[in-house]
Amino acid sequence: MRLRYVPGQYQYLRNHEKAITEPEKTGYKLNRAFNNKNPIHVELGCGKGRFLRETALKNQDINYFGFEKNIKVAYRCAKCEYENDPPNYFIVYSNGDILSDVFEPESIERIYLNFSDPWPKPSHYKRRLTYKKFLDVYKVVLTDSGEIHMKTDNNDLFEYSVEQFKEDNWEFLMVTRDLHGSQYAEDNVMTEYEERFVSEGKKINKLIVRKNG
Ligand SMILES: C[S@@+](CC[C@H](N)C(=O)[O-])C[C@H]1O[C@@H](n2cnc3c(N)ncnc32)[C@H](O)[C@@H]1O
């Protein structure tokens, strides 16, 4: 996403009722953001937020947090206007690597990784959201039966991630290398990137893994 810098975008996010900015700097725990004890689902790299909002709208008894580390994207996400904007989500302008600083241990039921940046060079693998360092953070914040749902068009990132989860003893609940040609297509909520890739005829990979214990 090549986006223009817009003056005042940080202030806009700070004042936005659906946005939380840099919670790691204040020690604030996001578990307190909603006045209920509903399960928590997190999307890392929510982009412009279509998946976040549509999924929240479909599941109003779940609390959603969409993390976006790029301020220009987070700003666009907050700016998007939705007709049926649901009450049960926040956009978090922050890097997803701070999950264990801003959530209580074992308090997240599900993490979504939708079309994460592929970082194709081996020297950049440590930035991939399925690198071992990230899996260790996910294990701290996920509940005992907590899950990761990952979708990507990038076959290299997908096969790498399958191996990472296997080596780290996650339990596989589903794997498909053609989501839209599979039985799982029916319940699928598309993201912005996914819509583009599908329209170009690309196959979408998806996996669901569960933390083991
Ligand atoms: C390729 S885009 C996909 C956006 C959206 N999920 C979709 O499928 O349409 C990846 C997004 O993840 C964000 N991102 C990458 N790494 C992140 C991290 N560690 N924490 C938060 N956001 C991240 C990027 O800024 C970018 O906006």
The ligand as a Gaussian input file, in Angstrom:
#p B3LYP/6-31G(d) Opt

LIG

0 1
 C       -0.318000      -6.887000       2.901000
 S       -1.213000      -5.876000       4.009000
 C       -2.721000      -6.815000       4.272000
 C       -3.817000      -5.992000       4.878000
 C       -5.115000      -6.754000       5.213000
 N       -4.882000      -7.758000       6.247000
 C       -5.711000      -7.397000       3.985000
 O       -5.618000      -8.632000       3.868000
 O       -6.281000      -6.681000       3.159000
 C       -0.338000      -6.171000       5.534000
 C       -0.607000      -5.098000       6.577000
 O       -0.069000      -5.545000       7.818000
 C        0.562000      -4.464000       8.458000
 N        1.564000      -5.072000       9.374000
 C        2.650000      -5.789000       9.005000
 N        3.322000      -6.210000      10.086000
 C        2.641000      -5.758000      11.170000
 C        2.850000      -5.864000      12.571000
 N        3.911000      -6.497000      13.065000
 N        1.949000      -5.274000      13.390000
 C        0.889000      -4.600000      12.889000
 N        0.651000      -4.452000      11.558000
 C        1.513000      -5.038000      10.715000
 C        1.150000      -3.648000       7.330000
 O        1.373000      -2.302000       7.707000
 C        0.065000      -3.766000       6.256000
 O       -0.892000      -2.739000       6.365000

